[in-house]
Amino acid sequence: AQKITQTQPGMFVQEKEAVTLDCTYDTSDPSYGLFWYKQPSSGEMIFLIYQGSYDQQNATEGRYSLNFQKARKSANLVISASQLGDSAMYFCAMREGNTGFQKLVFGTGTRLLVSP
Amino acid sequence: SQTIHQWPATLVQPVGSPLSLECTVEGTSNPNLYWYRQAAGRGLQLLFYSVGIGQISSEVPQNLSASRPQDRQFILSSKKLLLSDSGFYLCAWSVLTGLITEAFFGQGTRLTVV
């Protein structure tokens, strides 16, 4: 079963507008972590933001914020004031394992296109 | 500061040829190390992970192998490449102790098997 689901293969947004990229997850572990990465056309994976399952506040990093709804098991990424440079693939990931080895499991990604 | 180096950036290899991709991490000790593969237009699939020298675990059965001869060196290999081995390979590291809150990736190697 999919542990990380990103249902939007592609999203379009106009420059300076906000956009929300969806991510839902499936785990029975009470302790987990959620990540968002940006992958521009160059291929590198750029870490954007992290949310721990016990964090009381939604994570924010500059123009990125994570809308964490634990009961709904969703961790949507909100990008405010979109810029042309935000055009890229975006991946949601979840940390599996809390003792011993830990790994990141990724969703299939959402391609964001920002238009002028 | 920590950095991760991965090479080569691109590689075109014939079917049946061997493969060696190298990844090194600087500025940290005892990292968790990972090899991921990304097929065209898809998400990342974890291939191998390592928690220490000589300790390799495989996530999926495949034509590839991994080795960790030194603490900060992770190598992905194959004796005979298949067409299906084509893809974008990414090395990553995270801290070994505590809960992972960040994982850092190399620049990736785009492998085309012809």
Interface residues (C-beta under 8 A of the other chain):
Chain A: S31 G33 F35 Y37 S42 G43 E44 M45 F47 Y50 G52 F91 A93 R95 N98 G100 F101 Q102 K103 L104 V105 F106 G107 T108 G109
Chain B: N32 Y34 Y36 R42 G43 L44 Q45 L46 Y49 V51 S57 E59 F88 L90 A92 S94 L99 I100 T101 E102 A103 F104 F105 G106 Q107 G108 R110
